Amino acid sequence: MSVIGEKLTEFAGTMTSVAMAETGTVVNNAVDAGPFGTVLYTLTFGETVDAAGETGPHTIRGQCFSPDGTTLTFVGGGTWRNRGNRRELKHVTVLSDGQRTFAVENLDFAAQTASGTIYGLE
């Protein structure tokens, strides 16, 4: 059974663009994620799944530019929940080196910021 492992890093950065598409909201972010380096990624939000319109699925796809010059790509998905002007996300990703991570992320649409914590998955 897989479990959430140790905290790998915290991250923070900015939303570089937000687009409203027929398929859902698309957000591009650039964050500093410690040992993962600069991380550029796209979140695509799906339709709400509850009657109140407060939660739904999302996908994530991106690339890490590590301080040592290596790069890793990643894909994943999870769920989002509205919290006023903020959106809380929880997602699992798989990196191109096989590493699996779990992240709790907070997007602040008014401030156009992204921040959170990445954990290893065992």
Secondary structure in CASP SS format (residue, H / E / C, confidence):
PFRMAT SS
TARGET T0000
AUTHOR 0000-0000-0000
METHOD secondary structure of the structure
MODEL  1
M C 1.00
S C 1.00
V C 1.00
I E 1.00
G E 1.00
E E 1.00
K E 1.00
L E 1.00
T E 1.00
E E 1.00
F E 1.00
A E 1.00
G E 1.00
T E 1.00
M E 1.00
T E 1.00
S E 1.00
V E 1.00
A E 1.00
M E 1.00
A E 1.00
E C 1.00
T C 1.00
G E 1.00
T E 1.00
V E 1.00
V E 1.00
N E 1.00
N E 1.00
A E 1.00
V E 1.00
D E 1.00
A C 1.00
G H 1.00
P H 1.00
F H 1.00
G C 1.00
T E 1.00
V E 1.00
L E 1.00
Y E 1.00
T E 1.00
L E 1.00
T E 1.00
F E 1.00
G C 1.00
E C 1.00
T C 1.00
V C 1.00
D C 1.00
A C 1.00
A C 1.00
G C 1.00
E C 1.00
T E 1.00
G E 1.00
P E 1.00
H E 1.00
T E 1.00
I E 1.00
R E 1.00
G E 1.00
Q E 1.00
C E 1.00
F E 1.00
S C 1.00
P C 1.00
D C 1.00
G C 1.00
T C 1.00
T E 1.00
L E 1.00
T E 1.00
F E 1.00
V E 1.00
G E 1.00
G E 1.00
G E 1.00
T E 1.00
W E 1.00
R E 1.00
N E 1.00
R E 1.00
G C 1.00
N C 1.00
R E 1.00
R E 1.00
E E 1.00
L E 1.00
K E 1.00
H E 1.00
V E 1.00
T E 1.00
V E 1.00
L E 1.00
S C 1.00
D C 1.00
G C 1.00
Q C 1.00
R E 1.00
T E 1.00
F E 1.00
A E 1.00
V E 1.00
E E 1.00
N E 1.00
L E 1.00
D E 1.00
F C 1.00
A C 1.00
A C 1.00
Q C 1.00
T E 1.00
A E 1.00
S E 1.00
G E 1.00
T E 1.00
I E 1.00
Y E 1.00
G E 1.00
L E 1.00
E C 1.00
END
